[in-house]
């Protein structure tokens, strides 16, 4: 059997699969489909039964659930196996798809057998799709924070006066702004300038030049880069109204401790992330598709790659600790105090749960 990966075939198959996937999945505004296995053709030139296997890995920063997509051209028999599990053993002329499980390492194996009518070519074109964070590229260019560790067993920056009360973003998709202001506010406290309650609305109205889109979304890294160049006013001077508006330039910026760079924690490195949180609250992005089911007092341990597509949420880690042997992150959300534990939640630490360590950023000198 031949495995073909031509550019023309790739483009054509990707167009078919992307349309099919989009029809099935309501992609979140911060989510886009990502290829895990590029469109690969398994062909029998004469219709005789042929079989082969293809190993493939899971690319970094690609998240489940994962979907295997198939386009059939003349195959009437055979089967498709993934990691020893039969996915399909009957074939339709229409495109087929199935949700599948993958290993994180390089040991996924696709075993494909195809058979068609005698003397007639037959083939299956197969790809595997996952999801990625739409702002991934903006994080990839940030300088990495050096690897580090901490001996602290716990910390809570709320007790150190570095965290303003929980706010409510309401109907506006502005969690990115709240995550960024929280990091900047804490940075100023730690550097001796005191706690200021910064204006998220100013970021919504004025931050478009840094790549944010107001109430249509954004990311904390871009927002922090905007703050680096454009000091913010207080929330009292530029109040929040949960909708897009015209940038106002008639308020006086708060005197914050200056930072000169936005650094990224090495993706997935929770040891360095803990060391950073020991120094200051950290802005993070994580899959929040489980938020609705969170209960006060629990340490969340969700299956973020389960059945639901990722819903990337921006938040602020304000501490960490351990309860009954379970290490956790203490995280501030921006959906009001009626949610979670007064607007906060705890999530298992040490497993990069829901990608919490994949897009973590901090202000730096």
N, C-alpha and C positions, 0 to 999 in steps of 0.2 A: 504493500500500500504506500502511496505517496502522500506526504503532508505538504500542502501548498500554502504559501503565505505571500501571494502577489499583492502589490500595492493597489491595483484596480479592484481585485477581489475584496481586499480589506475595506476599501472605501464603500463599495456597494453593500457588503454584508453589514458593516457598521450602521449604515443609513437604515437598513431594514430593521436591525435589532434595536437601535435607539428609538425608532418610532414605535416598535412593539413594546419596549420597556416603558416608555413614557405613557402609553395607553393604559398600562397596568398600575403604575406607581405615581402617586402625587408627590413629586419631588419637592422637598422643602426649599425655601428661597436660598438657603446657604448650602444646598446639597446638589451635586450633579453626578451622573453616572460615570463610572470609571472602569476601564478594562482590566480584568485580572488575567484572562487568557484571550489573546487576540484571535480574531476569526481564523479558524483553522479548518482546512478541507481534508476530510477522510474519504478517499476515492477508490472505487473499484473500476478499472478501465473496461472490464468485460462483464460486470455484474456478478462475478463469482464471489463467494464469501471470503473476505479478507479482514484481518484484525491487526491492530497495532495499539501501542500505548504511548502516551505523551506525559512526561513529568512537567510540573510547573509549580511555581511558588506564589505566595501571596505578597504583592508589592507593599512596601511600607505606607502607612497612612491611607489605606483603603479599607473600608468598613463594610460589614454585612448589614442586612441579609444579602446573600449572594444568589444570583440567578444564572442558571445554565440555559442558553438559548440555542435552538436548533433550526436550521433551514434544510429541508429534504429535497433532493433532486434524484428521484428514481429508486430510492431505497425501499425495499419491501420486507426485509428481514435483517436480523442481527440484534445488537443491543448496545447501550451506552452505560458504562460503569464509571463511577467516580469514587476513588478510595475504597474500592471493593463493594460499594453499594450500587445496585442496578437502578438507574434513573429512568431509562426508557427501554422497553423491549418490543414495543409496537410503534409504528411510524405513520404519521399523517402527512398529506401533501401540504397542509397548512403549517406555518411556523409553530414550533412547540417551545415551551419553557417550563422550568421546574426550579423551585427554591432548593439550594444545596448547602451543605456544610463543608467548610474548608479548614485545613490546618494552617497555622500561622507560618510554619517553616516551609522549606523547599521540598516537601515530600507529598504533595498532591499528585495523584496519578489518574489520568483520564484514559480508560480502556474502551476502544470503540471497535465494534464489528459491524461491517456493512455487507449487504447482499442485495442484488437487484435481479432483473430479468436476464436470462442467459443471453450473452452477446450484446447487452445494452449497458453503457456506462451508468454508474450510480455513485452518488456522493452525499455526504452530510457536511454542512458547514456549521461549526460549533464555536461558541464563544462563552465566556463567563464574565458577568458584570457584577461590580460592587458599587460602592459610593465613595465619594471624596468630598472634602470641605472645599467649597468654591473659592475661598480666599487662600488656599494652600500656597500659591505662588508668592503672595505678599509676605508670608512668613519665611519662606525659603531663603530670602535675601537678607534676613536679619542676622547680625553677629550672634554666635552661640555664647552663652554664659559658660565659663570654665567649669568643668566637673568639680563637685565639692560634696561634702557631707556635713552632718551636724550630730552632736551628742545630745541635743535636747530631746526629751521624751514627749514634751507637749508645749504648745504655745497657743495663746488666744489674743490676737491683736486688739480685740474689743476691750479687753481689760487694761490695755496700755494706752487707751484714748486715741487710737489711730484709725477708727472706723466710724463713719457717720451712721445715723439710723437707717434702717432698711427703707427703700423707696419703692414706688410702684410705677412701672413703665406704662401701664394701662394698655390701650389698644395699639400703641406704637411699637414697632419692631426695633427697639432701641437698647436692648440689653447690652450691646457692644459699648454704648456710651457710658452706661452705669458701671460696667466692669473697668473701663479705662479711668473714669474719674476716681473710682475707689482706689486704684493703684496710685494715682497721682496724689490724692489726698493723704494717703498713708506715707508716701515718700516724703512729703513736706513735713509731716510730724516727726518722722525719724531723723530728718536733717535739721530739726530744731526750729522750724518756722511755724509750728502750731497747726491745728486742724482747721481746714477751711472746707465749707460745703460747696462744692463746685457745680457749675451749671451744665447739666446734660443737654439742655435745650440749645445752648450755644454750639455744642458739637453737632447736633442734629441740623441746625440751620446753616452753620458755617463750615463744616468739616468736609464738604464735598471735594475740595481740592486734594484731599489726602486719600480719596478713593472710597469714602463712605457714602451711603445713599439715604441718609435721614431715617424716616420711619419705614423705609423699604429695606433696611438692613445695613450692615457694616461689620467691621471687626475691630477688636480692641487695639491691635498693633497699629493700625492706621490712625486710630483715634489718639493714641499716645504720641505718635509722631506729629500729629497736628498740635497737641498740647505743647510739645517740645518747642515748636516754632511760634505758637500763638497762645500766650497765657490766657487762661479762662477767667471769667467773672464769677462771682458767687451766684448760687441759685436764687438768693433773694433779689439780686440785681438783674438777673436774667432768668425768670421763673419758668418752670416746666409746664408745657401745655399739651404734650402728647400728640403733636401734629407738626408737619413740616411748615416752616415759615421762612421769611426773608431774614438774612443775616443782619443782626443789629450791632452797630459798632459804637454805641454811645454809653457803654458801661465801663467802669474802671476795673481792670483785671486785678485779681487777688495776688498778693505778693507770695508766691510759692517758692520753695527751694527748687533751683534750676536743675534739670537733668539734661544730658547731652546725647543720649543714645537710648534706644529701646533694644534690650537684649532678649534672646530667646533661649529658654531652657532646652537642652538637647532632647529631641522628641522621645518620649517614653521613659526618660530618666527620672524616676521618682526620688532617687537619692539626692540628686542635685536640686530637684524641685523642693524637697524638704529643707535643704540648706538655704535655698532662696527664701522660703516662707519663714524660716527662722530669723531672717534679716528684715523681711517686709512682706505685706500681703501681695499676692501674685494674681495677675489677670489670667484667666484660663478660658478655653473653649472645650465643651464636652457634649457628647450625645445626650440630649435631655428627653428622649422619647418616652422615658419612664416617669417623668416628673409628676404626672397627674396622680399616680398611685403612691406617692411618697407619704409616709405617716410620721408624725411628730415623734421624736425620740429614737427612731430606728437608725441603724447604720445601713444605708442602702447597699445592696449587692445585686444590681440588676443585670439581666441578660441583654445587653445593649445591641448585640448583633442578632437578636431573635427575629421575630416576624415583621416588626415595624421598621420602615426606613429611618435613617438617622434624622434627628432634628437638632442641629447644632445650636447650642445655647452658650451665651457668654456670661461668665460669673466671676467671683473674686474669692480665692482661697484666703481665709483670714486666720487659719490656724490648723493644728493637727493634734492628735492625741491617741489614746487607746482605751477601750472599754471592754472588760472581760476578755482580754487577750486579742481583741480585734482592733488593729490600727485603722484610723480614719482620717480623712480630710474634713475640716470644718469650712463650709462654703456659704458665701452670701449670695442670695439671688436678688432679683429686682422686680418681683411680682407682688409686693406688699407683705404685710405681717400676718395676714390670715392664712397664708400658705406655709406648709412645712412647720418648722420650729421657730415661729416668729419671723419667718422670711429666710431662715437658714436651713441647711441640710448637712447631714454627714454621709459620706460615701467611703467605701472600703479603700484603704491606702495600701499600695504595694503591688497592685495588679494592673496599673494603668487603666483602671476601670472606666469604660465609656470614653477612652481617649483623653482623660483629664490632664495627662502630662504631655500631650502631643503638640499643643499650640499654647504654651504658657509663656508669658512675656512680663518683663519688669523694666521700670525706668532704671537707668544707670548713669553714673557720672562719666 
